[in-house]
Amino acid sequence: MARVALVTGGTRGIGGAISRTLRDAGFVVSATYAGNEEAAARFVGETGIPVFRWDVTDFDACAAGVRQVENDLGPVDVLVNNAGITRDSFFHKMTREQWRAVMSTNLDSLFNMTRPVIEGMRSREWGRVIVISSINGQKGQMGQVNYSAAKAGDLGFVKALAQESARKNITANAICPGYISTEMVNAIDPDVMAKRVLPLIPAGRLGLPEEVAKAVAYLASDEAAFITGATLTINGGQHMV
């Protein structure tokens, strides 16, 4: 029987590529979205992957959403915590609302989404928890104290969860993408991209969402059973750890 994968923020950008790649790898995939109905409808039309709308910052909504997914598709075997936002500002100008929004979506959501599925994974003695962190959680970034703090927290989350879960054949890993060719990144001014972004990347190009997605598919597979607590960097050599 095909395993069930749930991808948060799974209808666009990196999340959309992850959903498609997992489907092509033989998983039964479901994807969540926050509010872009048009994009979600287009994604369903293109892929046939069922989508579910809820707020990943709301624990009760996540628990209810997971129950709905499991009722419709079966127990969640693979959870990809991909949903994330930015609210950029220099710290001396950052508002509490900007801090709280990013921490809630990018870090608190890991608890909200993983807690409802972890007991089932433990009872079945198989599971994969994959978190999409960021290069900026590894090296920091000006104007993103909130985002960098949350994404660094993601890495601690998987290291601790991995230790707790390894004997139950559950792995927890993180992926830290660099600059990936998504709608958000492609909105950067071309002159800024050419003069200030690409020179930082030894590979000389943006990454592709599919390159991140294929790494997720590997970490979700049986073949990756001995990889846990790891952080995989996909950044074209921009930051090496």
C-alpha positions in Angstrom: 0.0 0.0 0.0 1.3 3.4 -0.9 2.4 5.6 1.9 0.7 8.9 2.6 2.6 12.2 2.5 1.3 15.6 3.8 3.1 18.7 2.6 2.3 22.1 4.2 2.4 25.0 1.9 2.3 22.4 -0.8 0.6 24.1 -3.7 3.2 26.6 -4.9 6.9 27.1 -5.2 9.1 24.6 -3.5 6.1 23.1 -1.8 4.4 22.5 -5.1 7.5 20.8 -6.5 7.7 18.6 -3.4 4.1 17.6 -3.8 4.5 16.7 -7.4 7.8 14.8 -6.9 6.4 12.8 -4.0 3.4 11.9 -6.1 5.6 10.8 -9.0 7.6 8.7 -6.5 4.5 6.7 -5.6 3.3 8.4 -2.5 -0.4 9.3 -1.9 0.1 13.1 -1.5 -2.0 15.8 0.1 -1.1 19.5 0.3 -2.2 22.3 2.6 -2.5 26.0 1.7 -3.1 29.1 3.7 -5.5 31.2 1.5 -4.6 31.5 -2.2 -7.7 29.8 -3.5 -6.9 30.5 -7.2 -3.4 29.0 -6.9 -4.8 26.0 -5.0 -7.5 25.4 -7.6 -5.0 25.6 -10.4 -2.7 23.2 -8.6 -5.5 20.6 -8.1 -6.4 20.9 -11.8 -2.8 20.4 -12.9 -1.9 17.6 -10.5 -5.1 15.9 -9.1 -3.5 16.1 -5.7 -6.1 16.9 -3.0 -5.6 20.1 -1.1 -6.8 21.2 2.4 -7.0 24.7 3.8 -6.0 25.5 7.3 -3.8 27.8 9.4 -0.6 26.1 10.5 -0.2 28.5 13.3 -3.4 27.1 14.9 -2.9 23.9 16.8 -6.5 22.9 16.9 -6.9 23.6 13.1 -3.8 21.4 12.4 -5.1 18.6 14.5 -8.5 18.7 12.8 -6.9 19.0 9.4 -4.7 16.0 10.0 -7.7 14.0 11.1 -9.5 14.9 7.9 -6.5 13.9 5.8 -6.2 10.6 7.6 -9.9 9.9 7.2 -9.8 10.6 3.5 -6.4 9.1 2.6 -5.0 7.1 5.5 -2.5 7.6 8.2 0.2 10.2 7.5 3.6 8.5 7.1 5.6 11.4 5.7 5.2 15.0 6.9 6.9 17.8 5.1 6.9 21.0 7.1 7.3 23.5 4.3 5.0 26.3 5.0 6.7 29.6 5.7 6.5 33.4 5.5 8.8 36.4 5.6 8.1 39.7 7.3 11.5 41.4 6.8 12.7 44.5 8.7 15.8 45.6 10.4 15.5 44.5 14.0 15.6 48.0 15.5 12.4 48.7 13.4 10.8 45.3 13.7 7.3 45.2 15.3 6.1 42.5 17.7 3.6 41.5 15.0 6.3 40.9 12.4 8.3 38.8 14.9 5.3 36.8 16.1 3.9 36.2 12.6 7.2 34.7 11.4 7.9 32.7 14.6 4.3 31.3 14.6 4.3 30.2 10.9 7.9 29.1 10.6 8.6 27.5 14.0 5.5 27.0 16.1 3.9 25.2 13.1 6.4 22.4 13.5 4.9 21.5 16.8 1.3 22.1 15.5 1.8 19.8 12.6 4.1 17.2 13.9 2.4 16.6 17.3 -0.8 15.2 15.7 1.1 12.7 13.5 4.0 11.5 15.7 2.1 9.1 17.9 0.7 7.3 14.9 4.2 7.1 13.4 5.5 5.7 16.6 2.7 3.1 16.9 3.3 1.9 13.3 7.1 2.2 13.8 7.7 4.1 10.6 7.7 7.7 9.7 9.5 10.6 8.0 9.5 14.2 9.3 11.2 16.6 6.9 11.5 20.3 7.6 12.3 22.9 5.0 14.6 25.4 6.8 16.8 27.9 5.1 20.4 29.0 4.4 19.6 32.0 6.5 18.9 29.7 9.5 22.5 28.6 9.2 24.3 31.9 8.5 21.8 34.6 9.5 20.7 37.4 7.2 20.4 41.2 7.6 16.8 42.3 7.9 15.7 38.8 8.8 16.4 38.4 12.5 12.9 36.9 12.9 13.2 34.6 9.9 16.8 33.5 10.7 15.9 32.7 14.3 12.9 30.6 13.3 14.8 28.7 10.7 17.6 28.1 13.1 15.1 26.7 15.5 13.9 24.3 12.9 17.3 22.7 12.9 17.3 22.2 16.7 13.8 20.7 16.4 14.9 17.9 14.0 18.0 17.1 15.9 16.1 16.5 19.1 13.2 14.8 17.5 15.6 12.5 15.6 17.1 11.3 18.9 13.7 10.6 20.4 12.4 8.8 17.4 15.2 6.8 15.9 14.4 3.5 17.6 10.9 3.7 16.2 12.2 3.8 12.6 11.2 7.5 12.4 13.6 9.9 10.9 13.7 13.7 11.2 15.8 15.8 8.9 16.1 19.4 7.6 16.8 20.8 4.2 18.3 24.3 3.9 17.7 25.8 0.5 19.6 28.8 -0.7 18.3 31.0 -3.5 15.7 28.9 -5.4 13.9 30.0 -8.6 10.5 30.6 -7.1 7.9 33.3 -7.7 9.2 35.3 -4.7 12.9 35.1 -5.7 12.2 35.8 -9.3 10.5 39.0 -8.3 13.9 40.4 -7.3 15.0 43.3 -9.6 17.0 41.7 -12.4 19.9 44.2 -11.8 20.0 43.3 -8.1 19.9 39.6 -9.1 22.8 40.0 -11.5 25.0 42.2 -9.4 24.3 41.3 -5.8 22.8 37.8 -5.6 24.3 35.6 -8.3 27.9 36.6 -7.5 27.4 35.1 -4.1 26.6 31.6 -5.5 29.6 29.7 -6.8 27.4 27.7 -9.1 26.4 30.9 -10.8 22.7 30.3 -10.9 19.5 29.9 -8.9 18.5 26.5 -7.7 15.4 24.8 -9.0 12.5 23.8 -6.9 12.7 20.3 -8.3 16.3 20.0 -6.9 15.0 20.5 -3.4 12.0 18.3 -4.1 14.1 15.3 -5.2 16.1 15.6 -2.0 12.8 15.5 0.0 11.7 12.4 -2.0 15.0 10.6 -1.1 14.7 11.5 2.6 11.1 10.2 2.5 12.2 6.8 1.1 13.1 3.5 2.7 16.7 4.0 1.4 17.2 7.0 3.7 16.4 5.1 6.9 19.9 5.6 8.4 19.8 9.4 7.8 18.3 11.3 10.7 19.0 14.5 12.6 20.8 15.7 9.4 20.8 19.1 7.7 21.1 19.0 4.0 22.3 22.2 2.3 21.1 22.9 -1.3 22.6 26.3 -2.1 25.0 26.0 -5.0 28.0 26.4 -2.7 26.9 29.8 -1.3 27.3 28.7 2.3 29.3 25.5 3.3 29.0 23.9 6.7 
